Amino acid sequence: MARTGRLVVGVTGASGGIYAIRFLQQATQHFREIYYICTDQALQVMQTELGMEVSRETLCARTLLGYEWDGLRVLDPRDYFSPPASGSFRHDGMVIIPCSMGTLGRIANGISDDLMTRAADVCLKERRPLILVVRETPFNLVHLRNMVRAAEAGAVILPANPAFYHRPTTLEEAVDTVIARVLQHLGVEQHLVPEWGTEGD
């Protein structure tokens, strides 16, 4: 599949707003357009966890990234006429980061009740990359079965589990170990965390 330089990013109300912000900051370096879908609960999490003054009315690149960037397209989560709702709109994949168990459950069972779950469903039917950065602990049996169903349908289940073998010294460095894996699964070169065994290269 030819690359388009477009990426769809969904953010849910699961804990871990820092993953969404760090990923967006990195994704702007690899994609020319990002189509951003955010739930109301995600806004509340960003306010609570990150102390961000953010609302539906103030969502923009400067608010989310800390700098201006013309490629960010903020979408209404209820607008099914947005480009990612259609399979004819070509893009390089979708990342939901963090992905709540409720969103996972709807995707795994084919329930497209908002733009985020519809865009995810489109990725599965069009065989485009769909990466679900799930964030919950512990998992119950329903969560686990939904992960299996989503994986069988073609999604990548990439839990927000930081790695520590590179000895991160800050919260951001720990978060970036997850961001690096997401970028790798999108097929782009990342320079956040060295590949295992290449530190001396």
C-alpha angles and dihedrals in degrees: 000000000000114000117247102188089237125120132182116216125190125191122194135187096266115123112269108075088158089069090058094049095045091047093050091050090054096041092058087067093057107033131053094209131030120190105207124202118182131178123223089245090056090057090053091050092051090050092049102039102032102027090235120163095223134146137161088267095051099044107129141124095273092051095046102032103027091238140060118272123169095204098071115105111189109204133201107245089220096051110103090177090071115113098252090060090073130067089217089069105088122213140151097254146291132267123194106199117203100011117200122217090245092056091044090052094051092047093047091052099042097250108149101184098149139018093271096056091040091052089049091049089051090054091054095047093045093045093240123148114278115183118189112196096198119200120192138105133233102017118221123211093265090055092049094048091049090052090052091048092049092046091049088052091054107270123133112232106211110172119210091250112144120217122228106191090098088055101236112207099193136045089246092054091051091049090049091062087068093042090053091056092049091052091049091053089053088057098246129127113254128193100187097095126018117242111258111278096012101089091110096047 
